Each structure stands twice: as structure tokens, then as C-alpha cells.
Amino acid sequence: MFDNLKLRKRVLEVEEDCGALKRQFASLQTEWLDTLDRLKSMMGRIVKDRARAEAARGPSPEANLSDEDIAAGASSLSPQQNAINQRILARRNRMPGGTQ
């Protein structure tokens, strides 16, 4: 008789624990879906901003250079970028064991 009451009490505890776990899982699931929606929204804004920045920058000058132009020494760098690149190459050549 007392064993039956103990078992019934244990079953009720397990059912309560299971119900609590179901509620926690549903809450976590809702929270995760909200987070996922926020991430998708942020990624959409980032993609739009990047597209807007690329459109404002205009077409890439690299696309207009042929292989012959590049071989002849043509560069898609701006004059300032080209000067910086030359300084970097000069510094590398001065270093012992620099690229040659």
C-alpha cells in the first residue's frame, strides 16, 4: 500500500519535471528563433550597405586592364597607392634576405 503511494508520488514528480523541461525547451526555441531573425536582419543590412558602397565606388578599374596592359606595366592603383607600393618594395629590397 505504501509502495503504491511512493510510486505515485515519484510518477507525479517525473511528470512535473517533464512539463517544466517542455516549457523551458519551448522558451529556448522561441528565443533562438528571435535571435535567428535578428541575425538575418543584420546580415541583410550588411549586404545592402556593401552593395551601396560598391555602387558608389563605381566599376573596378582592374576589369578594364587586359593581360597585355598589365604585362606592359599598367596598374590599376591610384598614384598614391602606387607610391606607397613602391616604398614597400624598396623597404623589402633593403632588408637582408629580402625578396628579389
N, C-alpha and C positions, 0 to 999 in steps of 0.2 A: 504494500500500500504506500509506504513512504518512498519506495523506489520510484513508483509511478509519479508522485509529486515532484521528485527531484528531476526526473527525466522531462516532465512537462515544463518545469522551470528552465531547464537548460535549453529546451527547444525554443521557448519564448525568447530567451536571451540571444540565441543564434538568429532568430527571425528579426529581432530588433537591430542586431549588428548588421545583418544583411540589408535591411532597409536603410540604415544610416550610410552604409557603403554605397548603395544605389544613389542616394541623394548627393553624396559627395562626388560621385562619378559624374552625375548629370551636371552638377555645378562646374566641375573642371572642364567638362566637354563644352559647356556654354562659354566659359572663359576662354578656352582655346580657340573656339570659332570666332569670338570677338577679336582676339589677338591676330588671328589669321586675316580677318577682314581689314584690320588696321595696317598690317604689313602689305597687303595687296594695294591698299590705297596709297601708302607711301611709295611703293615701287612704281605705281602709275605716275605719281607726281615727278619722281626722279626721271623716268623715261621721257615725260613731256618736257621737263626742264632741259634735258640733254639734247633732245630734238630741236628745241627752240634755240639753244646755244649754237648747235651745229648749223642751223639755218642762218643765224645771224653772222656766223663766221664766213659763210659763203662756201663755194666749191673748193675742194682741196687742190692746191697747185701741183701736187705730185701727180695727179691724174692726167695733167696736160703734158708731162715730160715723157718723151719716148726713150727707148734704150740708147739710141744714138746720142740724144741730148745729154743724158746722164754720163755716157762714156766721154763726151766732149768736155765734161766739167761743169755742165749746167747744174744748178742747185735749186731746190725748192725752198731753201732757207731765206729768211729776210736778211738784209745786210747786218743787222745787229746780231742775229743768231749765227750768221756766218763768221763774224768777228770773234764771237765767244768760242765757236767751234775751233777756229784757228788757234786761239790762245790755249785751249785744252790740248790740242795736238802738239803744240810747241812745248808745253809743260811735260807732256808724256815723253817726248823725244829727248828732253834734257835729263830725265831720270835715268839712273843706271839700270840697265836691263829693260828699258822702255821698249815699246812696240816699234818696230822698224818696217 
